[in-house]
Amino acid sequence: MSLTETLRLGRGGWSLRHPPRAIAELEVGDVVQVRRIRAPLSGKTGRLLQIVNGDPYGPYLVQFDDGFRFRYQRHELSPL
């Protein structure tokens, strides 16, 4: 067991508890995958075109291979 893992006693017995992973920062030009199941184009990969904080539709504008563009929230994307 590493130092970053801890044992936790729960209702089902002992289990390993992993610390939450830090969310990686995204930058324009990064390749991302849509990871939220109910988001449009779930599972598809695209390139991050623009980051606009305060946009009501989502700060991250992603363009896909077919030219389609859509805005997402950070929790809907994962970097590749």
C-alpha positions as MATLAB code, in Angstrom:
seq = 'MSLTETLRLGRGGWSLRHPPRAIAELEVGDVVQVRRIRAPLSGKTGRLLQIVNGDPYGPYLVQFDDGFRFRYQRHELSPL';
ca = [
       0.000    0.000    0.000;
       1.399    3.405   -0.911;
       1.424    6.461    1.291;
      -1.376    8.049   -0.748;
      -3.781    5.197   -0.004;
      -5.496    4.731    3.338;
      -7.591    1.976    4.863;
     -11.184    2.807    5.679;
     -13.693    0.829    7.693;
     -17.151    0.956    6.177;
     -20.356   -1.042    6.466;
     -18.982   -3.709    4.141;
     -15.679   -4.066    6.004;
     -12.251   -2.660    5.271;
     -11.548   -1.004    1.916;
      -8.828    1.082    0.322;
      -9.581    4.749   -0.016;
      -7.846    6.625   -2.794;
      -7.459   10.398   -2.533;
      -9.361   12.383   -5.170;
      -7.350   13.006   -8.313;
      -6.655   16.599   -9.194;
      -8.478   17.836  -12.260;
      -5.950   18.532  -14.973;
      -5.990   22.016  -16.421;
      -7.114   22.247  -20.041;
      -5.558   24.567  -22.592;
      -6.598   25.624  -26.077;
      -5.392   23.004  -28.563;
      -5.661   20.040  -26.171;
      -7.374   16.873  -27.390;
     -10.260   15.982  -25.085;
     -12.876   13.265  -24.822;
     -16.490   13.855  -23.852;
     -16.942   11.605  -20.837;
     -20.418   12.460  -19.567;
     -22.937    9.912  -20.825;
     -25.836   12.339  -21.312;
     -23.722   15.000  -23.030;
     -23.920   15.417  -26.812;
     -21.349   13.267  -28.648;
     -20.511   11.251  -25.546;
     -17.331    9.207  -25.978;
     -16.120   11.221  -28.976;
     -12.819   13.081  -29.076;
     -12.231   16.612  -30.273;
      -9.885   19.561  -29.997;
     -10.398   22.394  -27.528;
     -10.834   25.598  -29.552;
     -11.713   28.227  -27.001;
     -12.124   28.816  -23.273;
     -14.540   31.611  -22.322;
     -15.209   31.894  -18.601;
     -18.722   33.048  -17.820;
     -20.330   31.640  -20.978;
     -23.792   30.387  -19.955;
     -23.582   27.365  -22.283;
     -20.165   26.206  -21.063;
     -16.683   27.696  -21.079;
     -15.048   24.975  -23.211;
     -15.682   25.038  -26.970;
     -14.744   21.702  -28.556;
     -14.521   21.042  -32.307;
     -14.907   17.489  -33.586;
     -13.469   15.853  -36.737;
     -16.631   16.502  -38.755;
     -16.468   20.251  -37.976;
     -19.251   20.208  -35.381;
     -18.632   22.524  -32.406;
     -20.229   22.317  -28.992;
     -19.691   23.940  -25.573;
     -19.117   21.816  -22.465;
     -18.559   22.203  -18.742;
     -15.236   21.019  -17.266;
     -16.717   17.939  -15.564;
     -17.938   16.672  -18.968;
     -14.430   16.507  -20.480;
     -11.279   14.497  -19.875;
      -7.875   15.264  -21.418;
      -6.155   12.681  -23.623;
];
